[in-house]
Amino acid sequence: MSVWFLGAVALAGLTPAALTFNFHVPAAFIRLFALTRTAAKYGERVVGHRAALTDQVLRRSTLFAAMAAAPSVRKSGWQLGNQDRLADYLDDVEDVDYARLRVSLPSATLGIAILLLIAATLWMTPLAMVPILLLIAVNMVGVRFLASRAKTDLAAIRQSRQQASRLLGAAIQAVVPLQGERRWGSMLDEPFDGYANAQMRTLVLRHGQALLDMLANCLAPCAMLSILVSAWLSGLRGEALLPPALLAFAWLAVAESVLGASKIVVAFAREKTARAALAKWDAPDSLTRKHVAERISSLTLDRLPRHAPDGRLIGRPISATLKAGRPTVLHGASGCGKTSLLKQVAGWLDAREECVLGDGIELSVDARRAMSCFCAHDATVLADTVRENLFAPHASDDELWRALDAVELQGRIRAAGGLDGWITQDVLSLGEAQRLNLARAWLSDRPVMLLDEPTEHLAAEQGKRILDALLQRLRQRIVIVSSHDELTPTGATAVRLQ
C-alpha cells in the first residue's frame, strides 16, 4: 500500500497538483495505518494462539477420557487395532482443538472489520454501498454453497478412506495366501481406488474453495473503487478526498482476511464433522457401571458360540461354569481361539448376551466390559510415566510399589526413575513389558480377570512364581488363564479347546 501511494505521489508531483496539495499528511496517515494494521495482525495471532493452546489443554483431557471409556476402544484393545479409526480420531481431535484459531477468531475479527467498514461507508459515501452489498450477497451465496459442498465431500472422503484402510489391512494380513493364489495385485486395486476417490473429492473441494476465493478477491478492490468514484461524484476534491481514500485503503487492507473465508468455511465444516465423530466415542458412565455387581461368584457360558474377530466360527460352542476362587486354564494350540474366547467373555467381540450369565443373570456386553480386566499377552507400553502405565489412578505409591515388587519389576523401575520415570515401548524388554502388564492386573479391582498367556516372554521359574503370587492375590475373583503350554496352577481347572 505504501509503495502504491508513494508512486501516486511521485506521479502527482510531475503535475500542477504538487503546488496545490500537501501529500505529506496523507502519506503519514497511510504509513501510520500500515503500522497499526501490522501490529493488530501480530497481536491477533499472539492472542489467538494463546487462546487455542489454552483451549487444547482444557479439551484434550476430556476427549481422551472419552476415548478411554468408549466401548469401541475397549473392543479393539489398548493396541487400537482399528488403525483407520485411530487415525480419524487423532485428526478429529486436532480439528476440534484448532477450531478457535481457524474458525472462531478469524471469522469474528473479519465480521467486526466488515461491519465497521460498512458503517463508515454508509456515513461517508452511501452511494458506494450498492455494489458493495451486491458483492457481499454474492459472496454469502458462495459461502453457503461451499459449506454444503464441504459437508458432503468431507463425509465422502472419510468413508472412502476408512473403507480403503479396512480393505488394505485385510489384504496385508492375508499377504502370503494371496500371493500364493496370485491375487495379491488384484486385491490391492479396490483399496487404492478408494484412496484415489478420497483424493479426487479433496481436489473437488479445493476447486470450490478456489471459486469462493475468486469471488472474495473481487470485494476489496471493487469496494475501494466504488468509494473513490462515489466520493468524486459527490464533489469531494483535494484534501477532502483524504477520509474517503483512507476508507478505501481500509477496504483493501481487509482483502487478505477476506481471502481466508474459504479456509474458515472448510475448517468450520471439519469441526462439525469431527465433533459428530468424537461423540460416537463417548460412553456415558451409566453404561460402564450400571447394574454391575462389585463381586460375582460364578460366570456361566451357556453354549457360547466361539468366533474369531472377523466373525468366523471357531470350533464348537462352549459350555462351562467358572467359579470365584477356582482359576480356569484354557489349553490348546496356537490358533484354536483361546484369546478370542477371552475377548468374547470380556465383551470385546460381539456375542449373544443370553449365552453369558453372572450368578444366573444375563450379562450385557456393556456389563461384561465394565466387570472384566483383560490382560493381553502382547503388552502395550504407553509413552508416559510408570505411574500412568499402571492404570491405577487411585492407588497409593505404596500399593504401586507392592504390585511392581510382586511381578519382580521393582529394581528395574527404580533404575528408570521411579514411578514418575518416563518409559516407552522401546525402553522395556518383552519380558519387562509383560511383567508391567501383570502389575496392571495385580492393581485391578475388576471381579473377572482374564489373563492371556501371562507367562509369555518370561523364564519358566520366574513365570511360575509371578503367576502363583498373582493368583493368590486374585483368589476371591473369577480368573481365566489361557496358555499354549501345559500350565496348570495348583487348584485350577483345565479346559482344552479344540
Secondary structure, 3 states (H helix, E strand, C coil): CHHHHHHHHHHHCCCCHHHHCCCHHHHHHHHHHHHHHHHHHHHHHHHHHHHHHHHHHHHHHHHHHHHHHCHHHHHHCCCCCCHHHHHHHHHHHHHHHCHHHHHHHHHHHHHHHHHHHHHHHHHHCHHHHHHHHHHHHHHHHHHHHHHHHHHHHHHHHHHHHHHHHHHHHHHHHCHHHHHHCCCHHHHHHHHHHHHHHHHHHHHHHHHHHHHHHHHHHHHHHHHHHHHHHHHHHCCCCHHHHHHHHHHHHHHHHCHHHHCCHHHHHHHHHHHHHHHHHHHCCCCCHHHHHCCCCCCCCEEEEEEECCECCCCCECCCCEEEEEECCCCEEEECCCCCCHHHHHHHHHCCCCCCHHHEEECCEECCHHHHHHHEEEECCCCCCCCEEHHHHCCCCCCCHHHHHHHHHHCCCHHHHHHCCCCCCEECCCCCCHHHHHHHHHHHHHHCCCCEEEEECCCCCCCHHHHHHHHHHHHHHCCCCEEEEEECCCCCCCCCEEEECC
